[in-house]
C-alpha cells in the first residue's frame, strides 16, 4: 500500500471510531441503550418487565421500545406496532411470558417471523 493509501486508511479508521463514539454519546443523551439487531435464524431475548416501555415515532411509523437482555447484554428492542413481532410480544407479556425465541427468515419484503416454543 502506498503512503497515501496508508494515510487514507488511518484517516478512515479514526473517522469510524469518532462516528461510533458520537453515536454512542447521542444514544446516552436520549436515554437509549444499543438497539437489538435481528439476525437470520433464532433470536432469543428476555423482556425486562420492571422497565417501562417507551414510544417513538420512527421512519416507518410508531415503534414501542422494550428493554431486553440477550446472552450478550442489555439492549433496547424497537418493534413497530404493525409488526407481527409486536403482537407476539404483547400476547406473550399478557400471559406473563418474558422469554421469547423468534425465528427470522427471508430478507426485505420476504422477511418472516415465527415464534418458537
Buried (B, 14 or more C-beta within 10 A) or exposed (E): EEEEEEEEEEEEEEEEEEEEEEEEEEBEEEEBBEEBEEEEEEBEBBBBEEEEBBEEEEEEEEBBBBBBBEEEEBBBBBBBEEBBBBBBBEEBBEEEBBEBEBEBEEEEEEEEBEBEE
